[in-house]
Amino acid sequence: MFSHKNIDLLVLLMTLSSGPLQAQQDFTQLTAAEIVDQVDRMLRGDSSRGAIQMTVQTRRWKRDMTLEIWSEGTEKALVRVLKPKKEEGVASLKVNSDMWNYLPKINRTIRVPASMMMASWMGSHFTNDDLVKDTRLIRDYDIEISYQGEREGLPVWEFTLTPFPDAPVVWGEIRYQVRKQDLMPTWAAYYGEDGELKRTMTFTRYRQMGGRLVPTRSRMVPEDEPEEFTEMIYLDLEFDVPIPKGTFSLASLRR
């Protein structure tokens, strides 16, 4: 089911290039934290609207969904299932730290409790915690450059992010690779507190969409089930769009 950090993860994926950083800049003069903060801010738009095709592949079944997403900053987001027909109208709303799901089959709006934040979202390999994405990397993690040079013919940075002692995060470490030329992310690896790799997200198909360069495909693969994945592909994407009044309200969930 939809939930908090998964909404923000979708919003983050939607807004992967939402600022003036597309212009040529000398990023080499920045510190590791400043570079990651540039990327982090670039992933978050003032407002955005998009449509995403989500495919969930497990050992037993495959599922395809089309989602519509609206966002405003990092505080507000609305995700609605458009297809398939049997799940049409299922929706999730995030406002600040609160999250609700609407289930049209039973005509109920349900608030998502904190105890469900690490549960799977709509049967995918994203958790509810992913969707909320309250985390601001520069605020919650100590950031260091662990590698810089060429990989697969492209100059890149690899960053190692270690959470500060009191940071409200679930990962023991994140490793994050970014292209030097345009700050486009290529992959992120998530490690548990036990130091073991738990999952990897890759970004591909860099294209102009909504007037900006974005990776239009992202894929999450769990380490313990490498034949499984959840993939998102952008069908449509707009930035800095006017948000209809009442979009981020409980009433809008029932539209």
C-alpha positions in Angstrom: 0.0 0.0 0.0 1.1 3.6 -0.5 2.9 5.3 2.3 5.1 8.1 3.5 8.6 7.7 2.2 7.6 6.1 -1.0 5.7 9.2 -2.0 8.7 11.3 -1.5 10.9 8.8 -3.3 8.6 9.0 -6.3 8.7 12.8 -6.0 12.4 12.7 -5.8 12.6 10.5 -9.0 10.1 12.8 -10.7 12.2 15.9 -10.0 15.7 14.6 -10.8 16.7 17.8 -12.6 14.6 20.7 -11.4 17.0 23.6 -11.0 19.5 25.9 -12.8 22.1 23.2 -12.3 21.7 22.1 -15.9 23.9 25.1 -16.9 27.6 24.3 -17.1 29.3 24.8 -13.7 32.6 24.0 -12.2 31.4 21.5 -9.6 35.0 20.4 -8.8 35.4 23.4 -6.5 32.7 22.2 -4.2 33.1 20.0 -1.1 31.6 16.5 -1.0 28.7 17.7 1.2 28.1 20.7 -1.2 28.1 18.5 -4.2 25.6 16.0 -2.7 23.5 18.9 -1.5 23.4 20.3 -5.0 22.2 16.9 -6.3 19.7 16.6 -3.4 18.2 20.0 -4.1 18.3 19.3 -7.8 16.1 16.2 -7.2 13.4 18.3 -5.5 11.3 20.8 -7.5 9.2 23.7 -6.4 6.3 21.8 -8.0 5.9 19.0 -10.5 3.4 16.7 -12.2 4.1 13.5 -13.9 3.0 10.0 -15.0 5.0 6.9 -14.2 4.8 3.3 -15.4 5.7 1.1 -12.5 6.6 -2.6 -13.0 7.0 -4.9 -10.1 8.6 -8.3 -10.8 8.8 -11.0 -8.2 9.6 -14.8 -8.5 5.8 -15.5 -8.4 4.1 -12.7 -10.3 4.5 -9.5 -12.3 2.4 -6.3 -11.9 2.2 -3.1 -14.0 0.7 0.1 -12.8 0.4 3.6 -14.1 0.7 6.4 -11.5 0.0 10.1 -11.5 2.0 12.2 -9.1 1.7 15.8 -8.0 4.2 17.4 -5.7 4.9 20.8 -4.1 8.3 21.2 -2.5 9.3 18.4 -0.1 6.2 18.8 2.1 3.3 17.8 -0.1 2.7 15.0 -2.6 -0.2 13.1 -4.0 0.1 9.8 -5.8 -2.9 8.2 -7.6 -3.2 4.9 -9.5 -4.6 5.3 -13.0 -4.3 1.7 -14.2 -5.0 -1.2 -14.0 -8.8 -0.9 -13.7 -9.1 -3.0 -10.5 -6.8 -0.6 -8.6 -7.9 2.7 -10.3 -8.4 5.4 -7.7 -6.2 4.0 -5.0 -4.3 7.1 -3.7 -1.8 8.3 -1.2 -1.4 11.8 0.3 1.6 13.2 2.1 1.4 16.5 3.9 4.5 17.3 6.0 5.0 14.3 8.3 1.5 12.9 7.8 0.4 10.2 5.4 -3.0 8.8 4.3 -4.1 6.1 1.9 -7.5 6.0 0.2 -9.0 2.6 -0.8 -11.9 3.2 -3.2 -13.2 -0.4 -3.0 -14.1 0.1 0.6 -14.4 3.9 0.4 -12.0 4.4 3.3 -9.2 6.9 4.0 -6.6 5.4 6.3 -3.8 7.2 8.1 -0.5 5.3 7.9 1.0 4.6 11.3 4.7 4.8 12.1 4.8 1.1 12.6 4.0 0.5 8.9 6.7 2.8 7.5 9.1 -0.1 6.6 6.3 -2.2 5.0 6.3 -2.8 1.2 4.5 -0.2 -0.9 1.9 -1.7 -3.2 3.8 -4.9 -3.2 6.9 -3.2 -4.6 10.5 -3.3 -3.5 10.1 0.2 -2.1 9.0 0.7 1.5 6.6 3.1 2.8 9.6 4.9 4.4 11.0 5.4 0.9 8.0 7.3 -0.2 8.1 9.9 2.5 11.7 10.8 2.0 11.9 13.4 4.8 15.6 12.9 4.8 17.8 15.7 3.6 21.2 14.1 3.0 23.4 17.0 4.1 21.4 17.3 7.3 21.4 13.6 8.3 24.6 12.2 6.9 28.4 12.8 7.1 29.5 12.8 3.4 32.8 11.9 2.0 34.2 11.3 -1.5 35.2 7.6 -1.6 36.2 7.6 -5.3 36.7 10.0 -8.2 37.8 9.1 -11.6 36.5 7.3 -14.7 34.1 4.4 -14.8 32.7 3.1 -18.0 34.3 6.0 -19.8 32.6 8.7 -17.7 34.2 10.9 -15.0 32.2 10.2 -11.7 32.2 10.8 -8.0 31.3 8.1 -5.6 30.2 9.3 -2.2 29.9 7.4 1.1 27.2 8.7 3.4 27.3 7.7 7.0 24.4 8.8 9.3 25.0 11.2 12.2 24.4 9.4 15.6 20.9 10.9 16.2 19.7 11.1 12.6 16.2 9.7 12.0 17.3 7.4 9.1 17.0 3.6 8.5 20.2 3.0 6.6 23.6 2.3 8.1 25.4 3.6 5.0 24.5 4.8 1.5 26.9 4.8 -1.4 26.0 7.1 -4.2 27.6 7.6 -7.7 27.1 10.9 -9.6 28.3 11.9 -13.1 30.7 14.9 -12.8 29.5 16.6 -16.0 25.9 17.2 -15.1 25.4 15.8 -11.5 23.1 13.0 -12.9 23.0 10.1 -10.4 23.9 6.6 -11.9 23.3 4.3 -8.9 22.7 4.3 -5.1 23.5 1.3 -2.8 21.8 1.0 0.5 23.4 -0.8 3.5 21.9 -1.9 6.7 23.2 -1.2 10.2 24.9 -4.6 10.0 27.0 -3.4 7.1 25.4 -5.7 4.6 24.2 -4.5 1.2 20.4 -4.5 1.2 19.4 -3.1 -2.2 20.6 -1.1 -5.2 18.9 1.5 -7.3 20.2 2.3 -10.8 19.3 5.3 -13.0 19.4 5.1 -16.8 17.8 6.5 -20.0 18.9 10.1 -19.6 16.6 12.3 -21.7 15.2 15.7 -22.0 11.7 15.8 -20.4 9.9 18.8 -19.2 12.7 20.9 -20.6 15.3 19.3 -18.4 17.7 16.3 -18.5 16.4 13.5 -16.3 17.1 9.7 -15.9 13.8 8.5 -17.1 14.2 4.9 -15.9 15.1 3.8 -12.3 15.2 0.2 -11.0 15.4 -1.1 -7.5 16.8 -4.6 -6.9 16.9 -6.3 -3.5 20.2 -7.9 -2.7 18.6 -11.1 -1.3 16.4 -11.6 -4.4 18.5 -10.4 -7.4 16.1 -11.8 -9.9 13.4 -9.4 -8.6 13.0 -5.7 -9.2 10.7 -2.7 -9.2 11.2 -0.4 -12.2 9.8 3.1 -12.8 9.7 4.8 -16.2 8.5 8.3 -16.8 5.8 8.7 -19.3 5.3 12.4 -18.8 7.0 15.0 -16.6 6.5 18.7 -16.0 8.2 21.1 -13.7 7.1 24.3 -11.9 3.5 23.7 -12.7 0.5 25.5 -11.1 -1.1 23.2 -8.5 -4.9 23.2 -8.5 -6.4 24.4 -5.3 -7.2 21.6 -2.9 -4.9 19.1 -4.5 -3.2 18.2 -1.2 -6.2 17.6 0.9 -8.1 14.6 2.2 -11.0 15.4 0.0 -8.8 15.2 -3.1 -8.0 11.5 -2.3 -11.6 10.6 -3.2 -11.6 12.3 -6.6 
